[in-house]
Amino acid sequence: MPSTPRKKLETFANPRPERDYTIQMDCPEFTSVCPKTGQPDFGAIRISYVPDRKCLELKSLKLYLWSYRQQGIFYEAVTNKILDDLVQVCAPRQMTVTGDFNVRGGIRTVVIAAYPQGA
């Protein structure tokens, strides 16, 4: 079993594909690196989605999110990248990724990306 970060996301078959229901996941200890300062950025990544045929496997999601710990990336870019990668792997009916980042320089930043747009 891998215990190191990795970008590979895994899925499993939705046990109730005929029904719309919402899955919510919260990663309250998300970490990345500010590409301008090199300082760590801390926050929470919240994922809410209505699955279609596939659901996200949690351990692979944890390792995927962990892979950003050493990556220099802006809040806006990481939130949208996570949404794009998750949509690509599980093709949900609807998904929202919220990046809720800790205060830096007196400013708290929350980035919300949705699929399909306007959802």
CYANA upper distance limits for C-alpha pairs under 8 A (distance plus 0.5 A):
  3 SER  CA     63 LEU  CA      8.16
  4 THR  CA     63 LEU  CA      7.29
  5 PRO  CA     63 LEU  CA      5.19
  5 PRO  CA     64 TYR  CA      6.65
  5 PRO  CA     65 LEU  CA      8.25
  5 PRO  CA     66 TRP  CA      5.84
  5 PRO  CA     67 SER  CA      5.01
  6 ARG  CA     60 SER  CA      8.44
  6 ARG  CA     63 LEU  CA      6.02
  6 ARG  CA     64 TYR  CA      5.72
  6 ARG  CA     66 TRP  CA      8.05
  6 ARG  CA     67 SER  CA      6.07
  7 LYS  CA     63 LEU  CA      7.75
  7 LYS  CA     64 TYR  CA      5.24
  7 LYS  CA     67 SER  CA      7.03
  8 LYS  CA     60 SER  CA      7.31
  8 LYS  CA     64 TYR  CA      7.05
  9 LEU  CA     56 LEU  CA      8.10
  9 LEU  CA     57 GLU  CA      7.99
  9 LEU  CA     60 SER  CA      5.72
  9 LEU  CA     61 LEU  CA      6.57
  9 LEU  CA     64 TYR  CA      7.12
  9 LEU  CA     86 LEU  CA      8.25
  9 LEU  CA     89 VAL  CA      7.44
 10 GLU  CA     56 LEU  CA      6.76
 10 GLU  CA     57 GLU  CA      5.96
 10 GLU  CA     60 SER  CA      6.29
 10 GLU  CA     61 LEU  CA      8.10
 10 GLU  CA     89 VAL  CA      8.01
 11 THR  CA     54 LYS  CA      6.45
 11 THR  CA     55 CYS  CA      5.82
 11 THR  CA     56 LEU  CA      5.04
 11 THR  CA     57 GLU  CA      5.44
 11 THR  CA     89 VAL  CA      7.97
 11 THR  CA     90 CYS  CA      7.15
 12 PHE  CA     54 LYS  CA      6.06
 12 PHE  CA     55 CYS  CA      5.91
 12 PHE  CA     56 LEU  CA      7.11
 12 PHE  CA     57 GLU  CA      6.96
 13 ALA  CA     53 ARG  CA      6.54
 13 ALA  CA     54 LYS  CA      5.25
 13 ALA  CA     55 CYS  CA      6.73
 14 ASN  CA     51 PRO  CA      7.57
 14 ASN  CA     52 ASP  CA      7.50
 14 ASN  CA     53 ARG  CA      5.73
 14 ASN  CA     54 LYS  CA      5.38
 14 ASN  CA     55 CYS  CA      6.03
 17 PRO  CA     51 PRO  CA      7.90
 17 PRO  CA     52 ASP  CA      6.20
 17 PRO  CA     53 ARG  CA      6.10
 20 ASP  CA     50 VAL  CA      6.77
 20 ASP  CA     51 PRO  CA      7.92
 21 TYR  CA     50 VAL  CA      6.13
 21 TYR  CA     51 PRO  CA      7.85
 22 THR  CA     48 SER  CA      7.17
 22 THR  CA     49 TYR  CA      5.97
 22 THR  CA     50 VAL  CA      5.20
 22 THR  CA     51 PRO  CA      7.82
 23 ILE  CA     47 ILE  CA      8.48
 23 ILE  CA     48 SER  CA      6.13
 23 ILE  CA     49 TYR  CA      5.89
 23 ILE  CA     50 VAL  CA      6.86
 23 ILE  CA     51 PRO  CA      8.16
 24 GLN  CA     46 ARG  CA      7.84
 24 GLN  CA     47 ILE  CA      6.11
 24 GLN  CA     48 SER  CA      4.84
 24 GLN  CA     49 TYR  CA      7.10
 25 MET  CA     46 ARG  CA      6.28
 25 MET  CA     47 ILE  CA      5.58
 25 MET  CA     48 SER  CA      6.91
 26 ASP  CA     44 ALA  CA      7.51
 26 ASP  CA     45 ILE  CA      6.46
 26 ASP  CA     46 ARG  CA      5.00
 26 ASP  CA     47 ILE  CA      6.86
 27 CYS  CA     44 ALA  CA      5.93
 27 CYS  CA     45 ILE  CA      5.58
 27 CYS  CA     46 ARG  CA      6.73
 28 PRO  CA     43 GLY  CA      6.94
 28 PRO  CA     44 ALA  CA      4.65
 28 PRO  CA     45 ILE  CA      6.94
 28 PRO  CA     46 ARG  CA      8.47
 29 GLU  CA     42 PHE  CA      7.35
 29 GLU  CA     43 GLY  CA      6.64
 29 GLU  CA     44 ALA  CA      6.32
 30 PHE  CA     42 PHE  CA      6.29
 30 PHE  CA     43 GLY  CA      5.73
 30 PHE  CA     44 ALA  CA      5.82
 30 PHE  CA     45 ILE  CA      6.86
 30 PHE  CA     65 LEU  CA      7.53
 30 PHE  CA     66 TRP  CA      7.83
 30 PHE  CA     69 ARG  CA      8.19
 31 THR  CA     40 PRO  CA      7.24
 31 THR  CA     41 ASP  CA      6.09
 31 THR  CA     42 PHE  CA      5.22
 31 THR  CA     43 GLY  CA      7.03
 31 THR  CA     66 TRP  CA      7.97
 31 THR  CA     68 TYR  CA      7.06
 31 THR  CA     69 ARG  CA      5.44
 32 SER  CA     40 PRO  CA      6.36
 32 SER  CA     41 ASP  CA      5.71
 32 SER  CA     42 PHE  CA      7.25
 32 SER  CA     68 TYR  CA      5.61
 32 SER  CA     69 ARG  CA      4.87
 32 SER  CA     70 GLN  CA      6.52
 32 SER  CA     71 GLN  CA      6.26
 32 SER  CA     72 GLY  CA      7.00
 32 SER  CA     73 ILE  CA      7.42
 33 VAL  CA     38 GLY  CA      6.29
 33 VAL  CA     39 GLN  CA      6.16
 33 VAL  CA     40 PRO  CA      4.91
 33 VAL  CA     41 ASP  CA      5.84
 33 VAL  CA     68 TYR  CA      8.33
 33 VAL  CA     69 ARG  CA      7.18
 33 VAL  CA     70 GLN  CA      6.65
 33 VAL  CA     71 GLN  CA      6.12
 33 VAL  CA     72 GLY  CA      4.99
 33 VAL  CA     73 ILE  CA      6.72
 33 VAL  CA     74 PHE  CA      8.48
 34 CYS  CA     38 GLY  CA      5.59
 34 CYS  CA     39 GLN  CA      5.96
 34 CYS  CA     40 PRO  CA      6.61
 34 CYS  CA     41 ASP  CA      6.64
 34 CYS  CA     72 GLY  CA      5.85
 34 CYS  CA     73 ILE  CA      6.45
 34 CYS  CA     74 PHE  CA      6.72
 35 PRO  CA     39 GLN  CA      8.49
 35 PRO  CA     72 GLY  CA      4.80
 35 PRO  CA     73 ILE  CA      5.92
 35 PRO  CA     74 PHE  CA      7.10
 38 GLY  CA     72 GLY  CA      7.59
 41 ASP  CA    101 PHE  CA      7.92
 41 ASP  CA    102 ASN  CA      7.93
 42 PHE  CA    101 PHE  CA      6.47
 42 PHE  CA    102 ASN  CA      6.19
 43 GLY  CA     99 GLY  CA      7.50
 43 GLY  CA    100 ASP  CA      5.97
 43 GLY  CA    101 PHE  CA      4.41
 43 GLY  CA    102 ASN  CA      5.62
 44 ALA  CA     98 THR  CA      8.44
 44 ALA  CA     99 GLY  CA      6.42
 44 ALA  CA    100 ASP  CA      5.59
 44 ALA  CA    101 PHE  CA      6.69
 45 ILE  CA     79 THR  CA      8.45
 45 ILE  CA     97 VAL  CA      7.44
 45 ILE  CA     98 THR  CA      6.17
 45 ILE  CA     99 GLY  CA      5.23
 45 ILE  CA    100 ASP  CA      6.83
 46 ARG  CA     97 VAL  CA      6.18
 46 ARG  CA     98 THR  CA      5.51
 46 ARG  CA     99 GLY  CA      7.05
 46 ARG  CA    100 ASP  CA      8.36
 47 ILE  CA     95 MET  CA      7.75
 47 ILE  CA     96 THR  CA      6.35
 47 ILE  CA     97 VAL  CA      5.15
 47 ILE  CA     98 THR  CA      6.98
 48 SER  CA     95 MET  CA      6.16
 48 SER  CA     96 THR  CA      5.78
 48 SER  CA     97 VAL  CA      7.09
 49 TYR  CA     92 PRO  CA      7.20
 49 TYR  CA     93 ARG  CA      7.99
 49 TYR  CA     94 GLN  CA      5.93
 49 TYR  CA     95 MET  CA      4.59
 49 TYR  CA     96 THR  CA      6.81
 50 VAL  CA     92 PRO  CA      6.37
 50 VAL  CA     93 ARG  CA      5.95
 50 VAL  CA     94 GLN  CA      5.68
 50 VAL  CA     95 MET  CA      6.93
 51 PRO  CA     55 CYS  CA      6.41
 51 PRO  CA     90 CYS  CA      8.05
 51 PRO  CA     91 ALA  CA      7.98
 51 PRO  CA     92 PRO  CA      4.98
 51 PRO  CA     93 ARG  CA      6.24
 51 PRO  CA     94 GLN  CA      7.72
 52 ASP  CA     90 CYS  CA      8.31
 52 ASP  CA     91 ALA  CA      7.25
 52 ASP  CA     92 PRO  CA      5.51
 52 ASP  CA     93 ARG  CA      6.04
 53 ARG  CA     90 CYS  CA      8.12
 53 ARG  CA     91 ALA  CA      8.22
 53 ARG  CA     92 PRO  CA      8.12
 54 LYS  CA     90 CYS  CA      5.78
 54 LYS  CA     91 ALA  CA      7.73
 54 LYS  CA     92 PRO  CA      7.87
 55 CYS  CA     90 CYS  CA      6.76
 56 LEU  CA     61 LEU  CA      7.65
 56 LEU  CA     86 LEU  CA      8.49
 56 LEU  CA     90 CYS  CA      7.12
 57 GLU  CA     61 LEU  CA      6.86
 58 LEU  CA     62 LYS  CA      6.64
 59 LYS  CA     63 LEU  CA      6.83
 60 SER  CA     64 TYR  CA      6.50
 61 LEU  CA     65 LEU  CA      6.61
 62 LYS  CA     66 TRP  CA      6.56
 63 LEU  CA     67 SER  CA      6.79
 64 TYR  CA     68 TYR  CA      8.03
 65 LEU  CA     69 ARG  CA      8.40
 67 SER  CA     71 GLN  CA      8.02
 68 TYR  CA     72 GLY  CA      8.46
 73 ILE  CA     77 ALA  CA      6.90
 73 ILE  CA     78 VAL  CA      6.66
 74 PHE  CA     78 VAL  CA      6.72
 75 TYR  CA     79 THR  CA      6.69
 75 TYR  CA     99 GLY  CA      7.68
 75 TYR  CA    101 PHE  CA      8.18
 75 TYR  CA    111 VAL  CA      7.61
 76 GLU  CA     80 ASN  CA      6.83
 76 GLU  CA    111 VAL  CA      6.68
 77 ALA  CA     81 LYS  CA      6.43
 78 VAL  CA     82 ILE  CA      6.53
 79 THR  CA     83 LEU  CA      6.90
 79 THR  CA     97 VAL  CA      7.04
 79 THR  CA     98 THR  CA      7.26
 79 THR  CA     99 GLY  CA      6.21
 79 THR  CA    111 VAL  CA      7.17
 79 THR  CA    112 ILE  CA      7.77
 79 THR  CA    113 ALA  CA      7.23
 80 ASN  CA     84 ASP  CA      6.63
 80 ASN  CA     97 VAL  CA      8.26
 80 ASN  CA    113 ALA  CA      6.46
 81 LYS  CA     85 ASP  CA      6.59
 82 ILE  CA     86 LEU  CA      6.59
 82 ILE  CA     97 VAL  CA      7.93
 83 LEU  CA     87 VAL  CA      6.52
 83 LEU  CA     95 MET  CA      8.15
 83 LEU  CA     96 THR  CA      7.77
 83 LEU  CA     97 VAL  CA      6.41
 83 LEU  CA    113 ALA  CA      7.34
 83 LEU  CA    114 ALA  CA      7.92
 83 LEU  CA    115 TYR  CA      8.22
 84 ASP  CA     88 GLN  CA      6.59
 85 ASP  CA     89 VAL  CA      6.86
 86 LEU  CA     90 CYS  CA      6.64
 86 LEU  CA     91 ALA  CA      8.17
 87 VAL  CA     91 ALA  CA      5.40
 87 VAL  CA     92 PRO  CA      6.72
 87 VAL  CA     95 MET  CA      8.02
 87 VAL  CA    115 TYR  CA      8.20
 93 ARG  CA    116 PRO  CA      8.49
 94 GLN  CA    114 ALA  CA      8.20
 94 GLN  CA    115 TYR  CA      6.04
 94 GLN  CA    116 PRO  CA      6.64
 94 GLN  CA    119 ALA  CA      7.49
 95 MET  CA    114 ALA  CA      6.27
 95 MET  CA    115 TYR  CA      5.61
 95 MET  CA    116 PRO  CA      7.77
 95 MET  CA    119 ALA  CA      8.32
 96 THR  CA    112 ILE  CA      7.48
 96 THR  CA    113 ALA  CA      6.24
 96 THR  CA    114 ALA  CA      4.84
 96 THR  CA    115 TYR  CA      6.81
 96 THR  CA    119 ALA  CA      8.39
 97 VAL  CA    112 ILE  CA      6.36
 97 VAL  CA    113 ALA  CA      5.88
 97 VAL  CA    114 ALA  CA      6.93
 98 THR  CA    110 VAL  CA      7.47
 98 THR  CA    111 VAL  CA      6.17
 98 THR  CA    112 ILE  CA      4.94
 98 THR  CA    113 ALA  CA      6.95
 99 GLY  CA    110 VAL  CA      6.05
 99 GLY  CA    111 VAL  CA      5.51
 99 GLY  CA    112 ILE  CA      6.88
100 ASP  CA    108 ARG  CA      8.43
100 ASP  CA    109 THR  CA      6.76
100 ASP  CA    110 VAL  CA      4.94
100 ASP  CA    111 VAL  CA      7.04
101 PHE  CA    108 ARG  CA      6.79
101 PHE  CA    109 THR  CA      5.89
101 PHE  CA    110 VAL  CA      6.56
102 ASN  CA    108 ARG  CA      6.26
102 ASN  CA    109 THR  CA      7.63
103 VAL  CA    107 ILE  CA      5.64
103 VAL  CA    108 ARG  CA      4.76
103 VAL  CA    109 THR  CA      7.65
104 ARG  CA    108 ARG  CA      6.98
114 ALA  CA    118 GLY  CA      7.21
114 ALA  CA    119 ALA  CA      6.46
115 TYR  CA    119 ALA  CA      6.63
